[in-house]
Amino acid sequence: MLEAGGVLIKNVRVFDPDSGTTDAANVLVEGRWIIAVGPDADGPDPCDGNGGLLIPGLIDCHAHVAFPGREGLPRSTRILEAVATLRRLRARGVTTVRDAWGADAGFKHALAKGWIEGPDLLVSLRQLSPTGGLGDWWDADTGRLDRIDDPALPDAVFDGPDQARAAVRRMVRAGADWVKLGAGGALAALAEGRDVRPTDEELHAVTDEACRAGRDVMAHAHTAAAATAAARAGVRSVEHGVFLDEHAVAAMRERGCWFVPTLAPIPAEHGETHRRSLALAVEAGLPIAAGSDLAPRPHVDLLTELRLLAAARLGPAGALRAATSDAARLLRLDDRGRVAPGLRADLVLLDGPALDVADLAGRIRAVWQAGHRVRG
């Protein structure tokens, strides 16, 4: 468990993600919480920020901290790699992560006990899908191929509304904070003409059962058809959305659906199309949250995603908002995401006052998680 004392972070410019502005201030932290923010805030054990920029701890809304690689190594390597990945993410200012498939509830237990170090973790366990969909690993030579077979990661494949409800219940029983749904296929499957998608009845069964269990649904959807169907079924967020169109964006807006675009891992040949989808979403006023989609190797984390979001449409202030206050709203975490009294002291101190995300990694001076200084 993290232990935290009192500290005054003085002589900084505090970034407000909702307004996109920065103001000179001191920040008083006691225990896990921010107590005061302003030019007159005072307290013990001062930490001089030397005029640097203080931002909220970053929130990655779509990561895979424990996804298997393709090297054919023993299953233990997936867990051991995740330990190093979590530690590195927190050192780079990421203090909260929604895992989108791969981490089980044991990671949360280990983090809470202090056995390993890393961000707060929300888990979805596995990606639900119908037979032949994205969550159904299968090989023509061996048949069903489950690279993360584990009792703590229950079977996620379903066919029909009743099986869809049962799959949601299995995830909730195993400790899922979110339900992850494959509303469409992977890019490779789309290219091969194998886009196996749930029926509307199956989609509604997933979202209804998740709601009954007090969970929200995040939906993998590259195509406009998949995103439209998922939004109409009531998912809280659409992930990726490479091929959105005006119809899909309108459906998402009508249902209050969030968009997590994950620009970083998408192949270059789809980059322009993906950026056009993001532009449609911004023009329509869809709420945007940042996610890195950490699964591909080498890992590309949230700092790269923020640079791409800023360059694509959001600008540096908008990109940071997508990874702080808006990310917290998507995840329904009302205790973080801004630097304000009464909120959790998840903070990142950057060198210099510039509101710029081009080289966040090179600017990080210190990181606090729940008031505990974990870097610097």
VOMI-369877 format. One record per atom (N, C-alpha, C): residue in three letters; z, y, x. Coordinates in steps of 0.1 Angstrom, whole numbers, plus 5000, padded with zeros to 4 digits. Each point is the difference from the previous one (the first is absolute). Layout:
N
AlaZYX/...
# end
This chain:
376
Met500049885008/Met500050124992/Met500050125009/Leu499350114995/Leu500050125008/Leu501350084998/Glu500450065010/Glu501250095000/Glu499550145003/Ala500550104993/Ala499550145002/Ala501250095000/Gly500050105008/Gly501050115000/Gly499450134996/Gly500750115004/Gly499550134996/Gly499150065012/Val499050074996/Val499250075010/Val499350124994/Leu499950115008/Leu499250114996/Leu498750015008/Ile498949994993/Ile498750015006/Ile499650154999/Lys500150075011/Lys499750154999/Lys498750045006/Asn499650124997/Asn498950065006/Asn498749924998/Val499749974987/Val498849924997/Val499350074989/Arg498749974998/Arg499350044988/Arg499949874991/Val500550024988/Val500149894990/Val498850004991/Phe499449885000/Phe498849994991/Phe500349964986/Asp499550074990/Asp500249974986/Asp498749944995/Pro499949874998/Pro498749934997/Pro499550054986/Asp500850044991/Asp499650044987/Asp499250135000/Ser500550095008/Ser499350135001/Ser499050015012/Gly500249915009/Gly499150005012/Gly500450105010/Thr501250064999/Thr500450115009/Thr501149965009/Thr500350075011/Thr501149985009/Thr500850135001/Asp501349985001/Asp501050115001/Asp501049975011/Ala500350115007/Ala501149995011/Ala501349974993/Ala500749905005/Ala501349964994/Ala500849915010/Asn501249984996/Asn500949905006/Asn500249894989/Val500349885005/Val500249894990/Val501349935004/Leu501050004990/Leu501249935003/Leu500049874993/Val500349895008/Val500149874996/Val501449955001/Glu500549934989/Glu501349945001/Glu499949854994/Gly500449915008/Gly499849864996/Gly498549974998/Arg499649954989/Arg498749964997/Arg499250124994/Trp500650114997/Trp499450104991/Trp499850135006/Ile499050074995/Ile499850145003/Ile500950094992/Ile500850085007/Ile501050084993/Ile499650144997/Ala499350065010/Ala499550144998/Ala498850025008/Val499150094995/Val498850045007/Val499850154998/Gly499950075012/Gly499850144999/Gly500350075013/Pro499750135002/Pro500350075012/Pro501550015003/Asp500849994990/Asp501550025002/Asp500749875001/Ala499349884999/Ala500749885000/Ala500649985014/Asp501349955000/Asp500749995013/Asp500849874999/Gly500349955012/Gly500849885001/Gly500249955014/Pro500649885002/Pro500349955013/Pro498849935007/Asp500249975012/Asp499149925008/Asp498650054999/Pro499750125003/Pro498650054998/Pro499049935008/Cys498849984994/Cys498849955007/Cys499050114999/Asp499650065012/Asp499150115000/Asp498649954999/Gly499350044989/Gly498649954998/Gly499050095007/Asn500450105007/Asn499150085008/Asn498850054993/Gly500250034987/Gly498950064992/Gly499049894995/Gly500349875001/Gly499149904996/Gly500049994985/Leu499149914995/Leu499849984986/Leu500849884996/Leu500850024989/Leu500849894995/Leu499449964986/Ile499649875000/Ile499349954987/Ile500949884995/Pro499849974987/Pro500749884995/Pro499549875007/Gly500949905000/Gly499649875005/Gly498749964993/Leu499149945007/Leu498749954994/Leu500249884992/Ile499249994989/Ile500049884991/Ile498649945000/Asp499949875004/Asp498849934999/Asp500049924987/Cys499150034991/Cys500049944987/Cys499149875000/His499449965011/His499249885000/His499949955014/Ala500949915004/Ala500049945013/Ala500149854999/His499749935011/His500249855000/His500849985013/Val501350005000/Val500749995012/Val500149865005/Ala499749904992/Ala500249865004/Ala498849924996/Phe498850055001/Phe498849934996/Phe499649915011/Pro499549884997/Pro499649915011/Pro498750055007/Gly499949975013/Gly498850035007/Gly499049884998/Arg498950005008/Arg499049904999/Arg500049915013/Glu501050005008/Glu500049935013/Glu500349854999/Gly500549964988/Gly500449864999/Gly501349975007/Leu500850105002/Leu501349985006/Leu501149944991/Pro501149955005/Pro501149964991/Pro500450114990/Arg500549954989/Arg500450104989/Arg501150095005/Ser500949965009/Ser501150085005/Ser499450135006/Thr498850005006/Thr499550135006/Thr499950114990/Arg499749964987/Arg499950114990/Arg501350074998/Ile501149935000/Ile501350064999/Ile500450085012/Leu499849945012/Leu500450075012/Leu499150135003/Glu498849994996/Glu499150125002/Glu500650114990/Ala500449964988/Ala500550104991/Ala501250085005/Val500949935007/Val501150075005/Val499650115009/Ala499149985009/Ala499550105009/Ala499350114992/Thr499249964990/Thr499350104992/Thr500950094993/Leu501049954994/Leu501050084992/Leu500750105009/Arg500449965012/Arg500650095010/Arg499150115004/Arg498749975002/Arg499150105005/Arg499750104988/Leu499949954988/Leu499750094989/Leu501150114999/Arg501249955001/Arg501150104998/Arg500050105012/Ala499749955012/Ala500050095011/Ala498850114999/Arg499049974992/Arg498950094997/Arg500250084987/Gly501350004996/Gly500350094989/Gly499949954986/Val499649874999/Val499949934987/Val501349944996/Thr500750064990/Thr501349964996/Thr500149924987/Thr498949994993/Thr499949924988/Thr498649934999/Val500049874996/Val498749934999/Val500049924987/Arg498950014993/Arg499749904989/Arg499149895006/Asp500549885002/Asp499249905005/Asp499149944989/Ala498749985003/Ala499149974990/Ala499549855000/Trp500849915007/Trp499749865000/Trp500449955013/Gly500949905001/Gly500349945013/Gly501549995003/Ala500750114998/Ala501450005003/Ala500949944988/Asp500949925003/Asp500949954990/Asp501350074999/Ala500849974991/Ala501350084998/Ala500949985011/Gly499849905009/Gly500949985011/Gly499950125010/Phe498850065001/Phe499950125009/Phe500950114995/Lys500150024987/Lys500950114995/Lys501549965004/His500349884998/His501449955004/His500350035014/Ala499049965009/Ala500250025014/Ala500250145004/Leu499250094994/Leu500150145002/Leu501350064996/Ala500449964988/Ala501350054995/Ala501249955008/Lys499949885006/Lys501149955008/Lys499950065014/Gly498950065004/Gly499950055013/Gly499649905011/Trp499549884995/Trp499549905009/Trp498750055007/Ile499250074992/Ile498850065006/Ile499950154996/Glu499250085006/Glu499950144998/Glu498750034994/Gly500050104991/Gly498750044994/Gly500250094988/Pro498950034993/Pro500150084988/Pro500649934989/Asp500450084989/Asp500449934988/Asp498749934995/Leu500249894993/Leu498949914997/Leu500049974985/Leu498950024993/Leu499849954987/Leu499049895000/Val500249894995/Val499249885001/Val499349964987/Ser498849955002/Ser499249944988/Ser499849855002/Leu500349955012/Leu500049865003/Leu498549955002/Arg499349984989/Arg498649955000/Arg499150084991/Gln498749985001/Gln499150064991/Gln499549914989/Leu500450034988/Leu499649924989/Leu498450014997/Ser499449894997/Ser498650004997/Ser499649874992/Pro498950004993/Pro499549884994/Pro499449915011/Thr499849874996/Thr499349915009/Thr498750065005/Gly499850005013/Gly498850065006/Gly500150145003/Gly501150074997/Gly500250145002/Gly500750025014/Leu500350125003/Leu500550045013/Leu501349935004/Gly500849974991/Gly501349935004/Gly499949855001/Asp498849944998/Asp499849865001/Asp499249975012/Trp500849965011/Trp499449965013/Trp499449864998/Trp498749985004/Trp499449874998/Trp498949995011/Asp499849885004/Asp499049975011/Asp499149884995/Ala498750015002/Ala499149904996/Ala500349865007/Asp500550015011/Asp500349885008/Asp501349934996/Thr501150094999/Thr501349944998/Thr500550024986/Gly499450084992/Gly500550034986/Gly501050115000/Arg501049994992/Arg501050114999/Arg500650025014/Leu500050135004/Leu500550035014/Leu501050114998/Asp501349975002/Asp501050104998/Asp500650035014/Arg499750125006/Arg500550035013/Arg501450065000/Ile500550034988/Ile501450045000/Ile500849924990/Asp499749875000/Asp500749914991/Asp501550005003/Asp500850034991/Asp501550025002/Asp500750004986/Pro501149944998/Pro500750014987/Pro500350144997/Ala500350085010/Ala500350144997/Ala498850094996/Leu498849945001/Leu498850074996/Leu499349914990/Pro500450014987/Pro499549904990/Pro498550004997/Asp499549904994/Asp498649994997/Asp499650124991/Ala498950065003/Ala499650134993/Ala498749984992/Val499549885000/Val498749974993/Val500249974985/Phe499250064991/Phe500249974986/Phe498649994993/Asp500049944989/Asp498950004991/Asp500450014986/Gly499750114993/Gly500450024986/Gly501350095000/Pro500250064988/Pro501150104999/Pro501449935002/Asp500249884995/Asp501349945001/Asp500349975015/Gln499049955007/Gln500349975015/Gln500250135007/Ala499350114996/Ala500250135006/Ala501450054998/Arg500649984989/Arg501450044997/Arg500949915009/Ala499749875001/Ala500849915008/Ala500050045015/Ala498850055005/Ala499950045014/Ala500850125002/Val500050104991/Val500950125001/Val501549955001/Arg500449914991/Arg501349965000/Arg500449935013/Arg499149935006/Arg500349935013/Arg500350115010/Met499250115000/Met500250105010/Met501350074998/Val500350034988/Val501350074997/Val501249915004/Arg499949874997/Arg501049915003/Arg500350005015/Ala498950015008/Ala500150005015/Ala500350135006/Gly500350104992/Gly500450135005/Gly499050115002/Ala498949994993/Ala499050115001/Ala500450134994/Asp499850115007/Asp500350134995/Asp498850054992/Trp498849965004/Trp498750044994/Trp499349874997/Val499050014991/Val499149894997/Val498650055006/Lys499549925009/Lys498750035005/Lys498949914993/Leu498950064996/Leu499049934992/Leu498750025006/Gly499249905002/Gly498650015004/Gly499250024988/Ala499750134997/Ala499150034989/Ala498549985003/Gly499749975012/Gly498649985004/Gly500049935014/Gly498849975005/Gly499949935012/Gly500150085013/Ala500049935011/Ala500050075013/Ala498650055003/Leu499850095009/Leu498750065004/Leu499049895003/Ala500549905008/Ala499149895004/Ala499649924988/Ala500949984991/Ala499649924988/Ala499050084991/Leu500250135000/Leu499050094992/Leu498649995007/Ala500050005013/Ala498749995007/Ala499349874997/Glu500849894998/Glu499449874998/Glu499849974985/Gly500350104991/Gly499849984986/Gly501149914994/Arg501250005005/Arg501149924995/Arg501250084995/Asp499750104992/Asp501150084995/Asp500749944988/Val500949915002/Val500849944990/Val501150094995/Arg500050044988/Arg501050104995/Arg500749944988/Pro501350044998/Pro500749964988/Pro499450054987/Thr500249934990/Thr499550054987/Thr500950114995/Asp499650084990/Asp500850114995/Asp501349944995/Glu500049884993/Glu501249944995/Glu500949965011/Glu499549955011/Glu500949975011/Glu500650135007/Leu499250105001/Leu500550135005/Leu501150054992/His499850004987/His501150054991/His501249915000/Ala499849885002/Ala501249915001/Ala500850035012/Val499450025011/Val500750035013/Val500750134998/Thr499450114996/Thr500750134999/Thr501149994989/Asp499849934989/Asp501050004990/Asp501249925005/Glu499849895007/Glu501149925005/Glu500850075011/Ala499250075008/Ala500750085011/Ala500950104994/Cys499450074989/Cys500850104994/Cys501349954993/Arg499949884994/Arg501149934994/Arg501149975011/Ala499549985012/Ala501049975011/Ala500450125008/Gly499650124995/Gly500350135007/Gly499350025013/Arg498749955001/Arg499250015012/Arg498750084997/Asp499550065010/Asp498750074999/Asp499049915007/Val498750024997/Val498949925005/Val499150095009/Met499749955012/Met499050065008/Met498849915001/Ala498850064998/Ala498849924998/Ala499050025011/His499649905008/His498950005009/His498750014991/Ala499250105003/Ala498850024992/Ala499050085009/His498949945004/His499050085007/His499050064991/Thr499649934990/Thr498950044991/Thr500550094989/Ala499050084994/Ala500450084989/Ala500449914988/Ala499349894998/Ala500449914988/Ala501449955002/Ala500349955012/Ala501449955002/Ala501050114998/Ala499850125005/Ala500950114999/Ala500250044986/Thr498950014992/Thr500050044986/Thr500949904992/Ala499749875002/Ala500749904992/Ala501550005004/Ala500350015013/Ala501450015004/Ala500750124994/Ala499450115000/Ala500650124995/Ala500349994985/Arg499049954993/Arg500149984985/Arg501149904997/Ala500349905009/Ala501049914998/Ala501450055003/Gly500150125006/Gly501350065003/Gly500649995013/Val499149975011/Val500649995013/Val500550145004/Arg500950005009/Arg500550135005/Arg499150065011/Ser499549925008/Ser499150055011/Ser498849915002/Val498950075003/Val498849935005/Val499950015015/Glu499849895007/Glu500050005015/Glu498549995004/His499750075010/His498750005007/His498950084992/Gly499549954990/Gly499050084991/Gly498850055008/Val499449915008/Val498850055008/Val498950054991/Phe499749934989/Phe498850034992/Phe500450064986/Leu500950095000/Leu500350064987/Leu498950094995/Asp499950024987/Asp499150094994/Asp500750094990/Glu499350094994/Glu500650094990/Glu500749934989/His499449894996/His500649924988/His501449945005/Ala500049955012/Ala501349945004/Ala501050105002/Val499750115006/Val500950115003/Val500650054986/Ala499150024990/Ala500450044987/Ala501049914994/Ala499849875001/Ala500949904995/Ala501350015007/Met500050015013/Met501250015008/Met500850134996/Arg499350114998/Arg500750124996/Arg500649994986/Glu499349944991/Glu500449994987/Glu501349924999/Arg500249905009/Arg501149915000/Arg501150045010/Gly499850115006/Gly501050055010/Gly500149915012/Cys498949945004/Cys500049915011/Cys499950075014/Trp500749955009/Trp500050065014/Trp498949935008/Phe499550075010/Phe499049955009/Phe500550005014/Val499949885007/Val500449985014/Val498849965007/Pro499250095006/Pro498749975005/Pro499949915013/Thr500950005008/Thr500049925013/Thr498750015007/Leu499750125005/Leu498750025007/Leu499949935013/Ala501249985007/Ala500049965014/Ala499349875003/Pro500249894992/Pro499549875003/Pro498649974995/Ile499450094992/Ile498749984993/Ile498950015010/Pro499149905001/Pro498950005010/Pro499250134999/Ala499450045011/Ala499350125001/Ala498850014991/Glu499449894997/Glu498850004991/Glu500450054986/His501249994996/His500550044987/His500750135000/Gly500150065012/Gly500950125001/Gly499550124992/Glu498850034999/Glu499550114993/Glu500249984985/Thr499749884995/Thr500349964986/Thr501450024996/His500949955009/His501450014998/His500550144999/Arg499550085009/Arg500450155000/Arg499550064988/Arg498949964995/Arg499550064987/Arg500949964988/Ser500549885001/Ser501049954989/Ser501250095001/Leu500550025012/Leu501250095002/Leu499750144994/Ala498850055003/Ala499750144995/Ala500050004985/Leu499449904993/Leu500149994986/Leu501450004995/Ala500949925006/Ala501349994996/Ala500850145001/Val499750075011/Val500750135003/Val499550104989/Glu498750004998/Glu499450094990/Glu500549984986/Ala500349874997/Ala500549974987/Ala501550024999/Gly500750045011/Gly501450025000/Gly500949875000/Leu499449895004/Leu500849885001/Leu501150025011/Pro501249954998/Pro501050005010/Pro499649905011/Ile500150055013/Ile499749925011/Ile501249965008/Ala500149885004/Ala501149965009/Ala499449935012/Ala500650005012/Ala499449965012/Ala500549855003/Gly499049925005/Gly500349865004/Gly499149975011/Ser500549925009/Ser499249975013/Ser499249874998/Asp500449904992/Asp499549874999/Asp500149935014/Leu501249985005/Leu500349965014/Leu499549865004/Ala499449924991/Ala499749865003/Ala499049985011/Pro498850075001/Pro499149975010/Pro500550035014/Arg499649925010/Arg500350025014/Arg498950065007/Pro500250095010/Pro501350055003/Pro500650094988/His501350004999/His500650084989/His499650155001/Val499650054988/Val499850144999/Val501050054990/Asp500950095005/Asp501150034991/Asp499950144993/Leu501050044994/Leu500050124991/Leu499550135007/Leu500450015013/Leu499650125007/Leu498550025000/Thr499349895002/Thr498550015000/Thr499550034986/Glu500649944990/Glu499650024986/Glu500250154996/Leu501150065005/Leu500250144997/Leu498950095006/Arg499649975012/Arg498950085006/Arg498749984992/Leu499749884995/Leu498849984993/Leu500150074986/Leu501149994994/Leu500250074987/Leu499850155001/Ala500650065011/Ala499850145002/Ala498650045002/Ala499349925008/Ala498650035003/Ala499149984988/Ala500349904992/Ala499149974988/Ala500150104989/Arg501250044996/Arg500050094989/Arg501450074998/Leu501149945005/Leu501350054996/Leu500550125009/Gly499550015013/Gly500550095009/Gly501449955005/Pro500550065011/Pro501349955005/Pro501250004991/Ala500150114992/Ala501150014991/Ala499949904989/Gly498849984995/Gly499849904989/Gly500249865005/Ala499649975012/Ala500249875006/Ala501549975002/Leu500750105005/Leu501549985001/Leu500649984987/Arg499650084990/Arg500649984986/Arg499749864995/Ala498849955003/Ala499749864995/Ala500949905006/Ala500650035012/Ala500949905007/Ala501450044999/Thr500450104992/Thr501450044999/Thr500450014985/Ser499850124994/Ser500650024987/Ser499249934989/Asp498649995002/Asp499249934990/Asp500249855002/Ala500149955012/Ala500349865002/Ala501349964994/Ala501050085001/Ala501349974994/Ala499950004985/Arg499250094994/Arg499850004986/Arg499349874995/Leu499049965007/Leu499349884997/Leu501049884999/Leu500849995011/Leu500949895001/Leu501350014992/Arg500150114993/Arg501250044992/Arg501350005008/Leu499850065012/Leu501250025009/Leu500450145000/Asp500950044991/Asp500350144998/Asp501050055010/Asp500449925010/Asp501050045010/Asp499450045013/Arg498750015001/Arg499350035013/Arg498750074997/Gly499350035011/Gly498650064999/Gly500050155002/Arg501150065000/Arg500150155003/Arg501250035009/Val500050125006/Val501250045007/Val500750104992/Ala501049954992/Ala500750084991/Ala501449944998/Pro501050094997/Pro501449964998/Pro500149894989/Gly500849905003/Gly500249894990/Gly499149885002/Leu498950025009/Leu499149895003/Leu500449925012/Arg499549895002/Arg500349915012/Arg499450075012/Ala500849995011/Ala499550065013/Ala499149915007/Asp498849984995/Asp498949945007/Asp499150125005/Leu500050015013/Leu499450125006/Leu499349975013/Val498950085002/Val499249995013/Val499950145006/Leu500450015012/Leu499850135008/Leu498849995009/Leu499150094998/Leu498850015008/Leu500050125009/Asp499449985012/Asp499950115009/Asp499150104994/Gly500450135002/Gly499150114995/Gly500150024985/Pro499650124996/Pro500150034985/Pro498749974993/Ala499049965006/Ala498749994994/Ala500049894989/Leu499450044988/Leu499849904990/Leu498749935002/Asp500049905009/Asp498849935005/Asp500449855001/Val499049924996/Val500349855000/Val499149935010/Ala499350085008/Ala499049945009/Ala500649915011/Asp501350035004/Asp500749925010/Asp501449994997/Leu500449954989/Leu501449994996/Leu500749915010/Ala499449895004/Ala500749915009/Ala500550075013/Gly499150095005/Gly500450075013/Gly501050114998/Arg500350044987/Arg500950114998/Arg501449964995/Ile500249874998/Ile501349964994/Ile501150025011/Arg501050084997/Arg501250025009/Arg501249914996/Ala500149994987/Ala501249934995/Ala499749954985/Val500749894997/Val499949954986/Val501449964996/Trp500350044987/Trp501349964994/Trp499749924987/Gln500749894999/Gln499949924988/Gln501449994993/Ala500150054988/Ala501350014992/Ala501050065009/Gly499750115007/Gly500950085008/Gly500349945014/His499549895003/His500249935013/His498850035009/Arg500350065012/Arg498950035009/Arg499549875006/Val498749964998/Val499549875004/Val499050025011/Arg499650135003/Arg499150025012/Arg500350145005/Gly500050025013/Gly500150135006/Gly501550035004/
# end
